[in-house]
């Protein structure tokens, strides 16, 4: 049985609460894809981005992406989020050599200076901070969360989602700080920036499409106990009245 719940996940420091959300990623993705005209394409592209692309990047020395991969990454981004066909056309205008050179430099810089790595990638046509973050996320998921609209919107105190370097710096810091916090509580799970970003995406996307998420059972029991205590207090007040 699925239990609908709405919580400020970003404020939770309990790994168990985040894990129960992250484990529902495929369910939420399929539910979102089911509402799209490109259902099959969305699922296939996501499988490629989450698994095949990172594996391919990790086998290369130095790490980099190819022009064809950048084009496909843009297709993934636009299919999963807001569709802007012009970006898909413009990104194809980048040459093979330039994409390889720029992505190699960015992936070398990312461990030391995330801002410099993002800036380097924005040299490419049609690549802004959000697309740049996707490239870095595929190659360095511990450090660089993808700037998804839904993930950012799940942290409302960041303000309106903005596709600027300044906004991404604040967003990435919040996500990375949360990953460190969760990892300190549960070091065996392997929390990183990408896992935190995906968890936030799940919560916001589920809210947007009306998907009923499962809640951590400890949270369910806590909520029930609170309701029972409230009911008991109300009954006592009525007796006194």
VOMARMI-414802 format. One record per residue: residue number from 1; y, z, x of N, C-alpha, C in turn. Coordinates in pm, whole numbers, plus 50000, padded with zeros to 5 digits. Last residue first. Layout:
BEGIN
     k      nv      nw      nu     cav     caw     cau      cv      cw      cu
   NUM       Y       Z       X       Y       Z       X       Y       Z       X
...
***
This chain:
BEGIN
     k      nv      nw      nu     cav     caw     cau      cv      cw      cu
   241   52037   52967   48477   52134   52926   48374   52087   52965   48236
   240   51795   53031   48593   51906   53125   48602   52009   53095   48496
   239   51651   52800   48542   51602   52927   48488   51714   53032   48486
   238   51797   52611   48685   51789   52597   48540   51744   52728   48476
   237   51751   52695   48943   51887   52701   48890   51888   52693   48740
   236   51478   52641   48963   51525   52779   48972   51664   52795   48915
   235   51479   52361   48950   51409   52438   48845   51458   52584   48845
   234   51611   52295   49186   51671   52260   49057   51611   52343   48945
   233   51427   52382   49376   51560   52445   49370   51628   52420   49237
   232   51219   52203   49326   51199   52346   49308   51330   52420   49296
   231   51334   51960   49396   51290   51981   49257   51273   52130   49228
   230   51371   52002   49669   51488   51979   49582   51453   52006   49437
   229   51109   52025   49752   51198   52139   49770   51321   52128   49680
   228   51022   51766   49693   50958   51880   49627   51047   52004   49635
   227   51182   51616   49866   51195   51596   49721   51137   51715   49645
   226   51086   51707   50112   51226   51728   50079   51247   51716   49928
   225   50824   51617   50099   50848   51761   50105   50992   51792   50065
   224   50866   51339   50103   50804   51402   49986   50832   51551   49982
   223   50976   51312   50360   51055   51275   50242   51000   51341   50117
   222   50760   51392   50517   50886   51465   50526   50972   51440   50403
   221   50572   51197   50454   50544   51337   50418   50671   51420   50418
   220   50706   50973   50564   50673   50977   50422   50651   51121   50377
   219   50713   51036   50831   50839   51023   50760   50816   51033   50610
   218   50447   51025   50894   50517   51152   50912   50648   51153   50836
   217   50390   50756   50855   50340   50854   50758   50407   50991   50772
   216   50640   50511   50873   50559   50607   50947   50519   50721   50855
   215   50613   50258   50618   50687   50362   50690   50590   50451   50766
   214   50603   49912   50575   50529   50038   50580   50612   50136   50662
   213   50837   49718   50380   50782   49766   50506   50699   49892   50488
   212   50867   49459   50177   50839   49602   50170   50766   49646   50297
   211   51141   49237   50181   51003   49264   50224   50981   49414   50228
   210   51384   49119   50115   51317   49206   50018   51172   49232   50052
   209   51529   48985   50299   51436   48905   50218   51358   48988   50116
   208   51691   49186   50413   51752   49063   50363   51659   48986   50269
   207   51507   49380   50499   51609   49415   50399   51665   49289   50334
   206   51373   49233   50691   51299   49284   50576   51395   49320   50463
   205   51581   49198   50874   51524   49081   50805   51448   49125   50681
   204   51622   49461   50963   51730   49389   50894   51676   49270   50815
   203   51368   49526   51075   51429   49609   50971   51534   49533   50892
   202   51332   49316   51266   51236   49339   51156   51302   49415   51042
   201   51539   49356   51447   51532   49231   51370   51442   49249   51248
   200   51460   49596   51560   51584   49591   51482   51586   49467   51393
   199   51233   49504   51694   51220   49608   51591   51342   49609   51500
   198   51344   49325   51878   51254   49276   51773   51240   49376   51660
   197   51487   49508   52042   51558   49402   51968   51472   49346   51854
   196   51271   49649   52149   51371   49718   52067   51446   49617   51980
   195   51144   49447   52293   51072   49516   52186   51168   49590   52092
   194   51345   49379   52480   51300   49281   52381   51226   49347   52265
   193   51373   49609   52639   51486   49561   52559   51439   49466   52448
   192   51067   49804   52600   51167   49731   52678   51274   49677   52583
   191   50796   50029   52624   50918   49988   52554   51011   49913   52649
   190   50527   50100   52684   50594   49986   52747   50716   49937   52672
   189   50372   50314   52616   50380   50201   52521   50448   50078   52581
   188   50381   50526   52790   50262   50443   52788   50271   50320   52701
   187   50607   50676   52750   50604   50583   52863   50484   50490   52862
   186   50773   50800   52532   50641   50740   52519   50625   50633   52626
   185   51017   50899   52607   50939   50979   52513   50793   50931   52508
   184   51113   50704   52770   51105   50840   52825   51021   50931   52736
   183   51118   50491   52598   51020   50490   52706   51005   50628   52768
   182   51333   50554   52436   51199   50550   52377   51091   50555   52485
   181   51540   50534   52628   51519   50658   52552   51378   50665   52494
   180   51520   50269   52707   51498   50376   52806   51468   50508   52735
   179   51587   50145   52465   51456   50119   52527   51422   50228   52628
   178   51849   50232   52433   51747   50277   52337   51607   50256   52395
   177   51969   50096   52644   51971   50244   52642   51865   50298   52547
   176   51931   49834   52556   51864   49880   52679   51861   50033   52687
   175   52096   49833   52327   51952   49803   52317   51877   49856   52439
   174   52347   49891   52436   52289   49976   52332   52139   49957   52323
   173   52378   49676   52613   52375   49814   52664   52311   49907   52563
   172   52382   49458   52439   52273   49471   52536   52263   49613   52590
   171   52625   49510   52298   52496   49500   52228   52380   49526   52326
   170   52815   49492   52503   52800   49616   52427   52663   49622   52358
   169   52771   49225   52585   52763   49335   52682   52740   49468   52610
   168   52824   49078   52353   52687   49085   52404   52670   49200   52503
   167   53103   49106   52334   53016   49165   52231   52874   49181   52285
   166   53176   48962   52566   53215   49102   52549   53126   49173   52447
   165   53083   48706   52512   53025   48782   52623   53055   48930   52608
   164   53032   48645   52160   53113   48646   52281   53042   48727   52389
   163   52975   48617   51878   52902   48546   51983   52986   48533   52109
   162   52950   48906   51686   53041   48812   51751   52970   48749   51869
   161   52914   49092   51394   52845   49018   51499   52938   48910   51554
   160   53132   49366   51341   53088   49232   51301   53026   49159   51419
   159   53008   49678   51487   53107   49591   51422   53048   49456   51387
   158   52838   49860   51578   52886   49764   51677   52995   49674   51619
   157   52748   50000   51362   52861   50058   51435   52912   49968   51548
   156   52518   49865   51273   52648   49837   51212   52768   49894   51285
   155   52266   49740   51381   52345   49845   51444   52490   49829   51397
   154   52172   49524   51254   52099   49649   51230   52164   49768   51301
   153   52313   49315   51357   52358   49369   51229   52287   49500   51194
   152   52156   49257   51580   52290   49314   51599   52339   49380   51471
   151   51932   49151   51454   51918   49267   51543   52053   49336   51563
   150   52040   48932   51315   51979   49042   51242   51968   49168   51327
   149   52129   48760   51518   52223   48812   51418   52168   48938   51352
   148   52014   48826   51846   51984   48774   51712   52083   48838   51614
   147   52026   48802   52156   52131   48836   52059   52101   48764   51926
   146   51752   48942   52328   51809   48825   52261   51913   48871   52159
   145   51797   49159   52609   51757   49137   52469   51821   49010   52415
   144   51706   49187   52929   51794   49104   52848   51741   49087   52705
   143   51518   49354   53057   51661   49368   53085   51750   49302   52980
   142   51260   49294   52995   51294   49436   53018   51444   49458   53020
   141   51241   49016   52985   51247   49092   52859   51280   49240   52876
   140   51315   48770   53141   51336   48910   53183   51349   48999   53061
   139   51261   48525   53024   51228   48545   53164   51239   48687   53213
   138   51338   48551   52761   51206   48492   52789   51163   48518   52933
   137   51595   48650   52799   51495   48733   52733   51354   48682   52762
   136   51726   48429   52904   51703   48546   52989   51597   48639   52930
   135   51727   48266   52675   51667   48218   52801   51631   48337   52889
   134   51870   48428   52500   51732   48390   52467   51658   48343   52591
   133   52120   48441   52617   52041   48565   52610   51895   48534   52576
   132   52206   48180   52575   52182   48226   52712   52095   48351   52712
   131   52247   48191   52302   52139   48106   52354   52104   48146   52497
   130   52465   48378   52307   52343   48404   52229   52225   48321   52281
   129   52668   48266   52476   52601   48392   52511   52471   48417   52435
   128   52589   47912   52452   52681   48024   52450   52605   48150   52486
   127   52535   47588   52521   52477   47720   52548   52588   47824   52554
   126   52638   47336   52505   52583   47394   52381   52521   47532   52401
   125   52584   47273   52849   52642   47227   52723   52565   47286   52605
   124   52597   47539   53086   52523   47431   53019   52587   47397   52884
   123   52731   47759   53156   52776   47634   53218   52710   47515   53149
   122   52601   47974   53059   52698   47910   52968   52766   47790   53033
   121   52456   48072   53272   52388   47985   53175   52486   47914   53081
   120   52651   48234   53397   52593   48118   53466   52530   48021   53366
   119   52688   48436   53208   52799   48345   53241   52748   48218   53308
   118   52441   48567   53225   52482   48503   53099   52590   48399   53127
   117   52460   48659   53490   52350   48571   53452   52384   48496   53322
   116   52677   48830   53480   52685   48711   53565   52577   48610   53528
   115   52569   49027   53310   52688   48952   53271   52700   48822   53351
   114   52359   49134   53463   52330   49062   53339   52447   48976   53295
   113   52289   49170   53775   52413   49155   53699   52387   49069   53575
   112   52029   49213   53866   52140   49281   53932   52265   49282   53844
   111   51857   49061   53718   51815   49198   53751   51929   49281   53809
   110   51987   48807   53704   51977   48895   53587   51941   49040   53619
   109   51990   48628   53916   52100   48724   53903   52073   48834   53802
   108   51773   48467   53878   51780   48543   54003   51884   48654   53993
   107   51834   48350   53640   51718   48439   53642   51708   48516   53773
   106   52053   48191   53723   52071   48298   53624   51956   48398   53629
   105   51933   48007   53898   52037   48099   53947   52052   48218   53853
   104   51761   47877   53717   51707   47944   53837   51808   48047   53889
   103   51942   47767   53537   51849   47871   53490   51786   47946   53607
   102   52073   47581   53706   52147   47689   53642   52054   47802   53598
   101   51860   47408   53789   51946   47476   53886   52014   47599   53825
   100   51753   47316   53543   51668   47386   53640   51753   47468   53737
    99   51976   47192   53431   51909   47302   53360   51824   47383   53457
    98   52026   46992   53624   52126   47097   53598   52062   47217   53528
    97   51795   46830   53613   51830   46900   53736   51928   47014   53711
    96   51803   46730   53348   51690   46809   53395   51729   46894   53516
    95   52127   46761   53185   52028   46692   53269   51916   46787   53311
    94   52224   46790   52844   52209   46852   52977   52102   46780   53057
    93   52200   46684   52596   52284   46612   52691   52282   46674   52831
    92   52068   46851   52430   51990   46742   52490   52069   46666   52595
    91   52263   47007   52316   52184   47065   52425   52100   46960   52497
    90   52364   46847   52106   52441   46866   52229   52357   46917   52345
    89   52167   46870   51905   52200   46739   51964   52268   46755   52100
    88   52167   47136   51842   52042   47074   51883   52063   46939   51948
    87   52427   47164   51755   52387   47230   51879   52258   47169   51933
    86   52419   47030   51511   52499   46975   51620   52461   47036   51754
    85   52270   47192   51334   52209   47073   51394   52286   47014   51511
    84   52227   47501   51294   52345   47425   51332   52297   47300   51406
    83   52102   47751   51097   52075   47614   51141   52206   47540   51167
    82   52052   48082   51196   52140   47987   51128   52121   47848   51185
    81   51713   48134   51289   51841   48187   51246   51922   48085   51168
    80   51484   47987   51336   51469   48129   51304   51598   48189   51248
    79   51588   47739   51401   51491   47749   51291   51479   47893   51244
    78   51750   47794   51620   51811   47741   51498   51718   47748   51377
    77   51559   47889   51808   51674   47971   51769   51734   47925   51636
    76   51386   47667   51832   51337   47798   51788   51451   47882   51732
    75   51565   47479   51935   51498   47453   51806   51446   47584   51747
    74   51621   47600   52179   51729   47584   52081   51671   47558   51942
    73   51371   47574   52297   51423   47708   52272   51537   47702   52169
    72   51364   47298   52326   51270   47361   52233   51316   47503   52199
    71   51562   47269   52521   51575   47198   52392   51486   47265   52288
    70   51447   47417   52725   51576   47459   52670   51598   47394   52533
    69   51221   47262   52777   51205   47399   52726   51334   47450   52665
    68   51339   47032   52877   51259   47023   52754   51239   47161   52692
    67   51455   47137   53113   51540   47084   53005   51463   47079   52874
    66   51289   47445   53208   51314   47301   53217   51406   47257   53103
    65   51375   47752   53372   51327   47677   53255   51361   47531   53276
    64   51246   47963   53640   51346   47875   53579   51290   47820   53449
    63   51174   48146   53936   51165   48134   53791   51279   48045   53740
    62   51092   47965   54243   51162   48068   54164   51150   48041   54014
    61   50799   47992   54090   50871   48059   54198   50962   47955   54266
    60   50631   48047   53780   50715   47965   53868   50788   48048   53973
    59   50504   48203   53599   50419   48137   53698   50501   48060   53802
    58   50697   48290   53420   50646   48386   53518   50559   48322   53626
    57   50730   48068   53253   50838   48108   53345   50784   48197   53457
    56   50490   48077   53108   50522   47961   53192   50627   47997   53295
    55   50516   48319   52971   50404   48300   53064   50432   48185   53161
    54   50740   48266   52807   50745   48370   52912   50635   48354   53016
    53   50626   48049   52647   50739   48028   52737   50749   48138   52843
    52   50410   48173   52502   50387   48063   52596   50502   48044   52696
    51   50528   48401   52350   50411   48408   52438   50404   48299   52545
    50   50761   48361   52204   50719   48498   52234   50608   48505   52339
    49   50780   48079   52179   50885   48157   52246   50837   48295   52290
    48   50538   48010   52046   50572   47951   52175   50674   48037   52249
    47   50565   48154   51812   50448   48179   51898   50477   48127   52039
    46   50791   48023   51714   50799   48164   51752   50683   48204   51842
    45   50694   47771   51658   50797   47785   51759   50809   47931   51806
    44   50512   47835   51452   50465   47776   51577   50566   47792   51690
    43   50685   47937   51254   50578   48022   51308   50528   47968   51443
    42   50850   47715   51204   50907   47843   51245   50801   47931   51312
    41   50668   47519   51118   50743   47499   51242   50799   47632   51295
    40   50583   47622   50874   50486   47602   50981   50557   47592   51116
    39   50838   47627   50729   50751   47743   50746   50659   47730   50868
    38   51076   47496   50659   51011   47470   50788   50918   47585   50823
    37   51189   47588   50437   51126   47455   50425   51051   47420   50553
    36   51124   47940   50389   51190   47827   50455   51115   47697   50431
    35   50986   48150   50307   51103   48118   50226   51179   47999   50283
    34   50797   48186   50499   50752   48141   50367   50865   48104   50274
    33   50937   48302   50704   50902   48160   50715   50861   48102   50580
    32   50942   48564   50608   51068   48489   50623   51040   48339   50629
    31   50670   48621   50622   50739   48633   50494   50871   48555   50497
    30   50624   48589   50894   50556   48499   50799   50623   48503   50663
    29   50783   48802   50991   50810   48663   51031   50748   48565   50932
    28   50653   49020   50878   50790   48990   50837   50826   48846   50873
    27   50405   49005   51010   50412   49006   50863   50550   48966   50814
    26   50477   49024   51280   50416   48900   51229   50422   48892   51077
    25   50585   49293   51287   50663   49174   51319   50605   49046   51259
    24   50478   49539   51254   50486   49455   51134   50562   49324   51159
    23   50504   49685   51482   50369   49634   51450   50368   49543   51328
    22   50764   49780   51467   50733   49666   51554   50598   49603   51523
    21   50727   50002   51292   50809   49887   51254   50770   49764   51336
    20   50574   50173   51435   50523   50131   51304   50602   50014   51250
    19   50742   50216   51659   50615   50142   51672   50564   50091   51538
    18   50951   50373   51563   50979   50237   51608   50850   50153   51614
    17   50815   50608   51512   50886   50542   51403   50917   50396   51438
    16   50720   50678   51766   50623   50653   51658   50688   50578   51541
    15   50949   50735   51915   50874   50613   51944   50779   50577   51829
    14   51244   50854   51794   51100   50874   51788   51025   50742   51807
    13   51509   50842   51763   51462   50851   51903   51311   50873   51910
    12   51716   50652   51547   51593   50728   51569   51555   50728   51717
    11   51923   50480   51511   51958   50618   51544   51835   50706   51570
    10   51813   50240   51437   51881   50246   51566   51916   50388   51608
     9   51726   50278   51177   51629   50283   51286   51698   50302   51420
     8   51817   50410   50920   51897   50367   51034   51809   50378   51157
     7   51611   50280   50655   51651   50386   50746   51739   50327   50855
     6   51444   50239   50365   51560   50190   50437   51609   50303   50526
     5   51127   50135   50248   51217   50239   50294   51331   50174   50371
     4   50849   50082   50048   50982   50036   50084   51064   50153   50135
     3   50521   50064   50148   50622   50157   50098   50758   50107   50143
     2   50220   49912   50056   50343   49906   50131   50446   49995   50065
     1   49880   50000   50084   50000   50000   50000   50124   50000   50087
***
